[in-house]
C-alpha cells in the first residue's frame, strides 16, 4: 500500500528505476523517504539488454551490485564482428585492465540484472510496489500529486520518470521527445505507419539440444540477410546455457517460431545445414523497430515539485554497441547522488542549477550515443551485396591495425 506522501517517487522498476533507488539509499536517503512503483503485477517481464560495460559496472559497484552480477553472467574478453568464419574486427577488453577493475563486457540478460538489483534494494529496506499504473499528475504548491488507475493518489517533492520510451510522466509533463535528426516523435502516427514497410528486429532467448561450440557464440555476424547476433547469456556452471539471438525479419513478420529462428540462425552464421546446432525451445521472443529519440530536457520544475527523466524515458536508440541500458543505469545512479545531495540541504538553494547541469550533461551523452549508434546501425544494415563486400573489406583492414581492438573496447566501455 502506498503512503499518501513521499519525498521521492520513482515511476518504473526496470534497471534505471531500481538503480536510482539504490543510489539514493547508498547516498544517505532513508528508504522510508522513497517510493518506487511499477505498472506490472510481477517484475522480470521481458529481456532485451544483454551487456553491461565497464563504466556501468563501476557505477553499480557503488551501490553494491557488481559482484553478484559478475558471478551470474559471462565476463567476455572479446566482442567479435564476423562474416561467416572470418573475424572482421574484435574489441579486446583486457586492454582496459589499467583503467578499470572490470576489463570485460559482462553478458547477462536484463531479466537477471533486474532480479539482482531488486534483491539488493530489498536488502537495503525498500520494496517495489506493484501494480500501480500512473494515470495523471498535477503540480501543487508543495509538490506534485500523482494519480494511479486504481484511484490511489500520492504527493511527492521529486518525481523520477523511469517508465520507458512511452513514458507517461514525460507525456503528462509535456516534455518533447524527438529524433534529433528528423525532429519526429518515434511514437507518432506517421512513424508507426512507416514501420510496416521496415524490417523489424527480432530477439529471442533459446535453448539448444546439444552444447554449442564456443567458437560460434558471443559474436555479431554480418550475414547474407544482414545483422545476426548470437550470445550465450547464462553461466553454464550456474544454469543450463541460454542463448540470445537477434536478427532482422521481413516486413510484417509477427510469429517468431522455433522454425523461423532455426532457419535465420543457419543463414546468419552461414553454416551447412547438417552442421548447424538444433534449437530445443524458445524461452522468450519479441520484435521491435529501431528508433532514435531524446527528450528536450531531462528535468522540469512544476509548481512546487521537480520531475527528472532517466533511461528510456530520456533517450532511445539502436541496440548497436549495447549502450541503451548502460546509459540509463548511469543516468539513474548519477541522478540518485544529485537528489540525495539536494535533500541533505534544507534550503535546497542550488537544486535547479544542479538539475540543469544534470540535464545538460546527460542529454549531451545521449546525443553522442545516438550519433554513434546511428552510424553503426547504417554500417551493419547495408543490403547492397557489392557495398557489403566493400564494407567487410574495410572492417577487415581496420581490424588489423595496431591497437584497433583496444580502441574499440575503450569506445564501447563507457570509460571515455
C-alpha positions as CSV (number, residue, x, y, z in Angstrom):
1,X,0.0,0.0,0.0
2,X,1.3,3.4,-0.9
3,X,1.8,6.3,1.6
4,X,-0.1,9.5,1.0
5,X,3.2,11.4,0.5
6,X,6.8,10.7,-0.2
7,X,10.0,12.7,-0.7
8,X,10.9,10.9,-3.9
9,X,8.6,8.8,-6.2
10,X,10.1,6.7,-8.9
11,X,7.8,5.5,-11.6
12,X,9.2,2.3,-13.2
13,X,11.2,-0.5,-11.7
14,X,13.4,-1.5,-14.6
15,X,17.1,-1.2,-14.4
16,X,17.1,2.6,-14.4
17,X,14.4,2.9,-11.7
18,X,16.0,0.3,-9.5
19,X,19.4,1.8,-9.9
20,X,18.1,5.3,-9.0
21,X,16.5,3.9,-5.8
22,X,19.8,2.1,-4.9
23,X,21.8,5.2,-5.5
24,X,19.5,7.3,-3.3
25,X,19.8,4.9,-0.4
26,X,23.6,4.4,-0.6
27,X,24.0,8.2,-0.7
28,X,22.1,8.7,2.5
29,X,18.4,8.9,1.7
30,X,16.3,6.8,4.1
31,X,14.3,4.0,2.4
32,X,11.1,5.3,4.1
33,X,11.5,8.6,2.1
34,X,11.5,6.8,-1.2
35,X,8.6,5.1,-3.0
36,X,9.2,3.1,-6.2
37,X,6.2,1.7,-8.2
38,X,5.8,-0.3,-11.4
39,X,2.8,-1.0,-13.6
40,X,3.5,-4.7,-13.9
41,X,2.0,-7.1,-11.4
42,X,5.3,-9.0,-11.4
43,X,8.8,-8.0,-12.3
44,X,11.2,-9.5,-14.8
45,X,8.6,-9.4,-17.6
46,X,10.9,-9.1,-20.6
47,X,14.5,-9.2,-21.6
48,X,16.2,-7.0,-24.2
49,X,19.6,-5.7,-23.0
50,X,22.3,-8.3,-22.5
51,X,25.6,-6.5,-21.9
52,X,26.9,-4.4,-19.0
53,X,30.0,-2.4,-19.9
54,X,32.9,-1.5,-17.6
55,X,31.8,2.0,-16.7
56,X,28.4,0.8,-15.8
57,X,29.8,-2.0,-13.6
58,X,31.9,0.7,-11.8
59,X,28.8,2.7,-11.1
60,X,26.8,-0.4,-10.0
61,X,29.8,-1.3,-7.7
62,X,29.0,1.9,-5.7
63,X,25.5,0.5,-4.9
64,X,26.8,-3.0,-4.0
65,X,25.6,-4.9,-7.1
66,X,28.6,-5.6,-9.4
67,X,30.0,-8.7,-7.7
68,X,26.6,-10.5,-7.8
69,X,26.1,-9.5,-11.4
70,X,29.6,-10.7,-12.4
71,X,29.0,-14.1,-10.6
72,X,25.8,-14.7,-12.6
73,X,27.0,-13.5,-16.0
74,X,29.7,-14.2,-18.5
75,X,32.8,-11.9,-18.4
76,X,33.6,-11.8,-22.1
77,X,37.1,-10.9,-23.0
78,X,36.3,-10.0,-26.6
79,X,33.4,-9.0,-28.9
80,X,33.8,-10.1,-32.5
81,X,32.1,-8.9,-35.7
82,X,32.3,-11.7,-38.2
83,X,31.3,-12.7,-41.8
84,X,30.9,-16.4,-41.7
85,X,34.1,-17.8,-40.1
86,X,36.1,-14.7,-40.8
87,X,36.6,-12.2,-37.9
88,X,36.4,-8.7,-39.3
89,X,37.0,-6.6,-36.2
90,X,37.3,-7.5,-32.5
91,X,37.0,-5.5,-29.3
92,X,39.8,-6.5,-27.0
93,X,38.5,-5.8,-23.4
94,X,41.6,-7.0,-21.4
95,X,43.4,-3.9,-22.8
96,X,41.2,-1.9,-20.3
97,X,42.9,-3.5,-17.3
98,X,44.9,-0.4,-16.4
99,X,41.7,1.7,-16.4
100,X,39.1,-0.4,-14.6
101,X,38.8,-3.4,-12.4
102,X,36.2,-4.7,-14.9
103,X,38.2,-5.2,-18.1
104,X,35.5,-7.2,-19.9
105,X,31.9,-7.0,-21.3
106,X,29.5,-8.7,-18.9
107,X,26.9,-10.7,-20.8
108,X,23.8,-11.2,-18.7
109,X,20.1,-10.9,-19.5
110,X,18.2,-7.9,-18.4
111,X,15.9,-10.2,-16.5
112,X,18.8,-11.4,-14.3
113,X,20.1,-7.8,-14.0
114,X,16.7,-6.6,-12.7
115,X,16.4,-9.6,-10.3
116,X,19.8,-8.8,-8.7
117,X,19.1,-5.1,-8.5
118,X,15.7,-5.7,-6.9
119,X,17.2,-8.2,-4.4
120,X,19.8,-5.6,-3.4
121,X,17.1,-3.0,-3.0
122,X,15.2,-5.3,-0.6
123,X,18.4,-5.9,1.4
124,X,18.5,-2.1,1.9
125,X,14.9,-2.0,3.1
126,X,12.9,-0.9,0.1
127,X,10.4,-2.9,-2.0
128,X,8.8,-2.2,-5.3
129,X,5.1,-1.5,-5.0
130,X,3.0,-3.3,-7.7
131,X,0.9,-2.9,-9.8
132,X,0.4,0.8,-9.9
133,X,-0.2,2.3,-13.4
134,X,0.0,6.0,-13.4
135,X,-2.9,8.0,-14.9
136,X,-2.3,11.7,-14.1
137,X,-0.1,14.2,-12.4
138,X,-0.5,17.9,-11.4
139,X,1.7,20.4,-9.7
140,X,0.6,21.8,-6.4
141,X,2.1,24.4,-4.0
142,X,4.2,21.9,-2.1
143,X,4.9,19.2,-4.7
144,X,3.4,17.0,-7.4
145,X,0.2,15.0,-7.0
146,X,0.4,11.7,-8.9
147,X,-2.8,9.6,-9.5
148,X,-3.0,5.9,-10.4
149,X,-5.6,4.0,-12.4
150,X,-6.8,2.2,-9.2
151,X,-7.7,5.6,-7.6
152,X,-4.7,5.9,-5.3
153,X,-3.0,9.3,-5.1
154,X,0.4,10.2,-3.7
155,X,2.1,13.5,-3.3
156,X,5.9,13.9,-3.8
157,X,8.5,16.6,-4.0
158,X,10.6,14.8,-6.6
159,X,9.2,12.6,-9.4
160,X,11.6,10.4,-11.3
161,X,10.4,9.1,-14.7
162,X,11.9,5.7,-15.3
163,X,8.8,4.4,-17.1
164,X,10.3,3.7,-20.5
165,X,10.2,5.1,-24.0
166,X,6.4,5.7,-23.9
167,X,6.8,7.5,-20.5
168,X,3.5,8.7,-19.1
169,X,5.4,11.1,-16.8
170,X,7.2,12.7,-19.8
171,X,4.0,12.9,-21.8
172,X,1.9,14.5,-19.0
173,X,4.8,16.9,-18.2
174,X,4.7,18.0,-21.9
175,X,8.4,17.4,-22.4
176,X,9.2,16.8,-26.1
177,X,10.7,13.6,-27.3
178,X,12.1,13.6,-30.8
179,X,14.7,12.1,-33.1
180,X,17.5,14.7,-33.2
181,X,18.0,14.1,-36.9
182,X,14.4,14.2,-38.2
183,X,12.6,16.0,-35.5
184,X,9.9,13.3,-35.4
185,X,8.4,11.8,-32.3
186,X,9.2,8.0,-32.6
187,X,5.6,7.2,-31.4
188,X,3.8,9.4,-33.8
189,X,1.3,8.0,-36.3
190,X,3.5,8.9,-39.3
191,X,6.4,6.9,-37.9
192,X,4.2,4.0,-36.8
193,X,2.7,3.8,-40.3
194,X,6.1,3.8,-41.9
195,X,7.2,0.9,-39.7
196,X,5.0,-1.5,-41.7
197,X,7.5,-1.3,-44.5
198,X,10.6,-1.7,-42.4
199,X,12.3,-4.9,-41.4
200,X,11.7,-5.5,-37.6
201,X,14.5,-6.7,-35.4
202,X,13.6,-10.0,-33.7
203,X,15.2,-11.1,-30.4
204,X,14.8,-14.4,-28.8
205,X,16.3,-16.5,-25.9
206,X,16.6,-20.1,-26.7
207,X,18.0,-23.5,-25.5
208,X,19.8,-25.8,-27.9
209,X,19.6,-29.6,-27.9
210,X,23.3,-30.1,-27.6
211,X,26.2,-28.0,-26.5
212,X,27.1,-25.2,-28.9
213,X,30.8,-24.7,-29.8
214,X,32.2,-21.6,-28.0
215,X,33.7,-20.7,-31.4
216,X,30.3,-19.9,-32.7
217,X,28.8,-17.8,-29.9
218,X,29.5,-14.3,-28.5
219,X,29.7,-12.8,-31.9
220,X,27.9,-10.4,-34.2
221,X,27.6,-11.8,-37.7
222,X,27.1,-9.8,-40.9
223,X,25.5,-12.5,-43.0
224,X,23.5,-12.6,-46.2
225,X,20.4,-11.2,-44.5
226,X,22.3,-8.6,-42.6
227,X,22.8,-8.5,-38.8
228,X,22.7,-11.7,-36.7
229,X,23.7,-11.5,-33.1
230,X,24.5,-14.7,-31.1
231,X,25.5,-14.7,-27.4
232,X,25.5,-17.1,-24.6
233,X,23.6,-15.4,-21.7
234,X,23.8,-17.7,-18.7
235,X,26.8,-19.1,-16.9
236,X,26.9,-22.8,-17.7
237,X,28.2,-23.6,-14.2
238,X,25.1,-21.9,-12.8
239,X,22.3,-22.6,-15.3
240,X,21.7,-24.6,-18.5
241,X,23.1,-22.4,-21.2
242,X,20.6,-19.8,-22.6
243,X,21.5,-18.1,-25.9
244,X,20.3,-14.8,-27.2
245,X,19.6,-14.4,-30.9
246,X,18.8,-11.2,-32.7
247,X,18.2,-10.8,-36.4
248,X,16.3,-8.8,-39.0
249,X,13.0,-10.2,-40.2
250,X,10.9,-9.5,-43.3
251,X,8.4,-6.5,-43.0
252,X,5.2,-7.6,-41.3
253,X,6.7,-10.6,-39.6
254,X,4.8,-11.3,-36.4
255,X,5.2,-15.0,-35.4
256,X,8.7,-15.8,-34.3
257,X,8.6,-19.6,-34.2
258,X,11.4,-22.0,-33.5
259,X,11.5,-23.0,-37.2
260,X,11.8,-19.3,-38.3
261,X,14.6,-18.8,-35.8
262,X,16.4,-22.1,-36.7
263,X,16.4,-21.0,-40.4
264,X,17.6,-17.5,-39.6
265,X,20.3,-19.0,-37.4
266,X,21.7,-21.2,-40.1
267,X,21.7,-18.4,-42.7
268,X,23.1,-15.8,-40.3
269,X,26.1,-18.0,-39.3
270,X,26.4,-19.3,-42.9
271,X,26.7,-22.9,-41.7
272,X,25.9,-26.0,-43.7
273,X,22.5,-27.3,-42.5
274,X,24.0,-30.6,-41.2
275,X,26.5,-28.6,-39.0
276,X,24.0,-26.2,-37.6
277,X,23.1,-26.7,-33.9
278,X,19.5,-27.6,-33.3
279,X,17.3,-25.5,-31.1
280,X,15.4,-27.2,-28.4
281,X,13.0,-24.5,-27.2
282,X,12.2,-20.8,-27.4
283,X,12.1,-19.2,-23.9
284,X,11.3,-15.6,-25.0
285,X,10.9,-13.7,-28.2
286,X,9.9,-10.3,-29.4
287,X,10.1,-7.9,-32.3
288,X,10.6,-4.2,-32.4
289,X,11.7,-1.4,-34.8
290,X,14.8,0.6,-34.1
291,X,14.1,4.2,-33.2
292,X,16.1,7.2,-32.0
293,X,14.9,10.0,-29.8
294,X,16.0,12.2,-26.9
295,X,13.9,14.3,-24.5
296,X,14.1,18.1,-24.9
297,X,15.1,18.3,-21.3
298,X,15.8,15.8,-18.6
299,X,14.2,17.7,-15.7
300,X,11.3,20.1,-15.3
301,X,10.1,22.2,-12.4
302,X,6.3,22.0,-12.0
303,X,4.7,24.2,-9.3
304,X,6.2,23.1,-6.0
305,X,7.9,19.9,-7.4
306,X,10.5,18.6,-9.7
307,X,10.4,16.0,-12.4
308,X,13.6,14.2,-13.7
309,X,14.0,11.6,-16.5
310,X,16.2,8.6,-16.7
311,X,16.7,5.7,-19.0
312,X,14.4,5.1,-22.0
313,X,12.1,7.9,-20.7
314,X,15.0,10.2,-21.5
315,X,16.5,8.7,-24.7
316,X,16.2,5.7,-27.0
317,X,18.5,4.4,-29.8
318,X,19.7,1.4,-31.7
319,X,21.0,-1.5,-29.6
320,X,24.2,-1.4,-31.7
321,X,27.1,-1.5,-29.3
322,X,24.9,-2.4,-26.3
323,X,24.7,1.1,-24.9
324,X,21.0,1.6,-24.1
325,X,20.6,0.1,-20.6
326,X,24.1,1.1,-19.7
327,X,23.5,4.8,-20.4
328,X,20.2,4.5,-18.5
329,X,21.7,3.0,-15.4
330,X,24.4,5.6,-15.3
331,X,21.8,8.3,-15.7
332,X,19.9,6.9,-12.7
333,X,22.9,6.5,-10.4
334,X,24.1,10.0,-11.2
335,X,20.6,11.4,-10.5
336,X,20.4,9.4,-7.2
337,X,23.6,11.1,-6.0
338,X,22.3,14.5,-7.1
339,X,18.9,14.2,-5.4
340,X,20.5,12.8,-2.2
341,X,22.7,15.9,-2.1
342,X,19.7,18.2,-2.7
343,X,17.6,16.5,0.1
344,X,20.5,16.9,2.5
345,X,20.3,20.7,2.1
346,X,17.3,22.0,4.0
347,X,17.3,25.2,1.9
348,X,17.7,23.3,-1.4
349,X,19.4,26.5,-2.5
350,X,21.0,25.3,-5.8
351,X,18.6,22.5,-6.7
352,X,17.6,23.8,-10.0
353,X,21.1,24.8,-11.0
354,X,22.4,21.2,-10.2
355,X,19.5,19.6,-12.1
356,X,20.0,21.8,-15.1
357,X,23.6,20.6,-15.2
358,X,22.4,17.0,-14.9
359,X,20.0,17.6,-17.8
360,X,22.7,19.2,-20.0
361,X,25.4,16.7,-19.3
362,X,23.3,13.5,-19.6
363,X,21.4,14.8,-22.7
364,X,24.8,15.6,-24.4
365,X,25.9,12.0,-23.7
366,X,22.6,10.7,-25.1
367,X,23.1,12.8,-28.3
368,X,26.6,11.4,-28.7
369,X,25.3,7.8,-28.2
370,X,22.5,8.4,-30.7
371,X,25.1,9.7,-33.3
372,X,27.4,6.7,-32.7
373,X,24.6,4.1,-32.8
374,X,23.0,5.6,-35.9
375,X,26.3,5.3,-37.7
376,X,26.9,1.8,-36.5
377,X,23.3,0.8,-37.5
378,X,23.7,2.2,-41.0
379,X,27.0,0.4,-41.4
380,X,25.9,-3.0,-40.3
381,X,22.5,-3.0,-42.1
382,X,23.8,-2.4,-45.6
383,X,21.7,-4.5,-48.0
384,X,23.5,-4.0,-51.4
385,X,25.8,-7.0,-52.0
386,X,28.6,-5.1,-53.5
387,X,28.6,-2.4,-50.8
388,X,28.5,-5.2,-48.1
389,X,31.7,-6.7,-49.6
390,X,33.4,-3.3,-49.6
391,X,32.3,-2.7,-46.0
392,X,33.6,-6.1,-44.9
393,X,36.9,-5.5,-46.6
394,X,37.3,-2.1,-44.9
395,X,36.4,-3.6,-41.5
396,X,38.9,-6.4,-42.0
397,X,41.7,-3.9,-42.8
398,X,40.8,-1.7,-39.8
399,X,40.6,-4.6,-37.5
400,X,44.2,-5.5,-38.2
401,X,45.7,-2.1,-37.5
402,X,47.8,-2.0,-34.3
403,X,45.7,-1.1,-31.2
404,X,42.4,-1.3,-33.0
405,X,40.9,-3.9,-30.6
406,X,41.8,-1.8,-27.6
407,X,40.4,1.4,-29.1
408,X,37.1,-0.3,-29.9
409,X,36.9,-1.8,-26.4
410,X,37.5,1.6,-24.9
411,X,34.8,3.3,-27.0
412,X,32.3,0.6,-26.0
413,X,33.2,0.6,-22.3
414,X,31.8,4.0,-21.4
415,X,35.1,4.9,-19.8
416,X,35.8,7.8,-22.1
